Amino acid sequence: MPAPIRPRRSVLFMPGANPRAMQKAMALPADGLIFDLEDAVAPDMRERARFMVAAALGQGDYGRRERVVRVNALDSEWGEADLQVASAMRLDAVLLPKVESAGQVRDAIAVLDHAGTPEDIAIWCMIETRWSWAPPTSLPICAPLQRPTGCR
């Protein structure tokens, strides 16, 4: 059964290496929170940020806000570990950056599934480059890549 559609008026990005921002987000009236492990975090802080986000999500009360973690690309030095740690976090979705092919999504889903990620965790894809748009059939994201519960 497809997940119900959640209306979102605002989604707040915050750097995963900023504990003050993650603490403050508990009181902000956003519909969703994206804990960024990628571009918002300096490369030398990315491993540490991964565990800071896991701790914040494990201990913090974010209420009914949608909780999303933006991981590093799977082909980066941080991507696979980000996905493995995210698999144990209290999340609604994992956000994949700079997606350019369905193969990238399949590979990320394989890592998440191998790590035991609950099937109700959604996969969000950021389409950020011109290569993501052409040819239009290169990203058949939902139907061919459905996890048992489907794309959300």
Secondary structure as GFF3:
##gff-version 3
##sequence-region A 1 152
A	DSSP	beta_strand	11	15	.	.	.	ID=ss1
A	DSSP	alpha_helix	19	24	.	.	.	ID=ss2
A	DSSP	beta_strand	32	36	.	.	.	ID=ss3
A	DSSP	three_ten_helix	43	45	.	.	.	ID=ss4
A	DSSP	alpha_helix	46	59	.	.	.	ID=ss5
A	DSSP	beta_strand	66	70	.	.	.	ID=ss6
A	DSSP	alpha_helix	79	86	.	.	.	ID=ss7
A	DSSP	beta_strand	93	96	.	.	.	ID=ss8
A	DSSP	alpha_helix	102	114	.	.	.	ID=ss9
A	DSSP	beta_strand	122	125	.	.	.	ID=ss10
A	DSSP	three_ten_helix	130	132	.	.	.	ID=ss11
A	DSSP	three_ten_helix	136	138	.	.	.	ID=ss12
A	DSSP	three_ten_helix	143	145	.	.	.	ID=ss13
###
